[in-house]
Amino acid sequence: MKKWLIGCCVILLLGVAGVFVYKNYEKHQTPTAVRVDGSDYALTDEPADLKEIGDFVGEVQHLVDRYELPKRNLESNFLKKGTKIYLEKKQNESLAQIVFYERDGEKFVAREIIETR
């Protein structure tokens, strides 16, 4: 009886530990992102084609926790407050949109995150 009770406790603890590890793993899968006009954009290290950069949208206003997606416009989970954000000159309606962000004096591409659920 005592061994059975200890076995059940061990199984319960392993189950709780498994759930914790899984949730922690899922949390760390969150991409670095910025929210612009209601859409989230995943940051890349892809250099921007300067001919494609359009209008200045604004600057990052708020920084949220690294492992949560931004919820408000001009909010990021990675970019510093004050980072400049630009739109793409020609926006293709059928493809995912891109915006550009400035880091260390250079401009990079951020691609729209499209959920496929």
C-alpha positions in Angstrom: 0.0 0.0 0.0 2.8 2.4 0.9 4.7 1.7 -2.4 1.5 2.3 -4.4 0.9 5.7 -2.7 4.5 6.8 -3.3 4.2 5.6 -6.9 1.1 7.7 -7.4 2.8 10.8 -5.9 5.8 10.4 -8.2 3.5 10.1 -11.3 1.6 13.1 -10.2 4.8 15.2 -9.7 6.1 14.1 -13.1 2.8 15.1 -14.7 2.9 18.6 -13.1 6.6 19.0 -14.1 5.8 17.9 -17.7 3.0 20.5 -17.9 5.3 23.2 -16.6 8.1 22.3 -19.0 5.7 22.3 -22.0 4.2 25.7 -21.1 7.7 27.2 -20.6 8.7 25.7 -24.0 5.7 27.2 -25.7 6.3 30.6 -24.1 9.8 30.7 -25.6 8.5 30.1 -29.1 7.2 33.7 -29.3 8.9 35.6 -32.1 10.5 39.0 -31.7 7.8 41.3 -33.0 6.4 44.8 -33.4 2.7 45.7 -33.8 1.8 48.3 -36.6 -1.8 49.2 -37.5 -3.3 46.1 -35.8 -0.9 43.5 -37.3 2.1 41.8 -35.7 5.4 41.8 -37.7 8.2 39.3 -37.0 11.6 41.1 -36.9 14.3 39.7 -39.2 17.9 40.6 -39.8 17.2 40.9 -43.5 18.6 44.2 -44.8 16.0 46.5 -46.3 16.1 47.5 -49.9 16.2 51.3 -49.5 14.1 51.8 -52.6 11.2 49.9 -51.0 11.0 52.1 -47.8 7.9 54.3 -47.8 6.3 56.6 -45.2 7.5 56.9 -41.6 4.8 55.4 -39.4 6.1 56.3 -36.0 8.4 55.2 -33.2 8.0 52.2 -30.8 6.1 53.6 -27.9 6.1 50.7 -25.4 8.2 47.7 -24.7 6.4 44.5 -23.4 7.8 41.3 -21.9 10.0 39.4 -24.4 7.8 36.4 -24.3 4.4 38.0 -25.1 3.2 39.4 -28.4 2.5 43.1 -28.5 -1.1 44.2 -28.1 -1.1 47.9 -28.9 0.0 49.9 -31.9 3.7 50.7 -32.0 4.5 48.3 -29.2 7.3 45.7 -29.4 8.6 42.8 -27.3 12.2 43.4 -28.5 12.8 46.8 -30.2 13.9 49.7 -28.0 11.5 52.5 -27.3 12.0 55.2 -29.9 12.9 52.7 -32.8 11.7 54.2 -36.1 9.1 52.2 -38.1 8.5 52.7 -41.9 5.8 51.3 -44.3 6.6 49.6 -47.6 6.2 51.9 -50.6 4.0 49.5 -52.7 1.8 47.2 -50.7 0.7 44.0 -52.4 -2.7 43.0 -51.1 -2.3 39.3 -51.9 0.9 38.8 -50.1 2.0 39.3 -46.5 2.9 42.9 -45.8 6.3 44.1 -44.6 7.4 47.1 -42.6 10.9 48.3 -41.9 12.6 49.1 -38.7 15.8 51.0 -37.9 18.6 49.5 -35.7 22.1 50.8 -35.3 21.6 53.2 -38.2 20.6 50.5 -40.6 17.1 49.5 -41.8 15.8 45.9 -41.7 12.7 44.0 -42.8 9.8 42.9 -40.5 7.4 40.4 -42.0 3.7 40.2 -41.1 2.8 37.2 -38.9 0.0 35.3 -40.4 -1.7 32.9 -38.1 -2.7 29.6 -39.8 -5.1 28.2 -37.1 
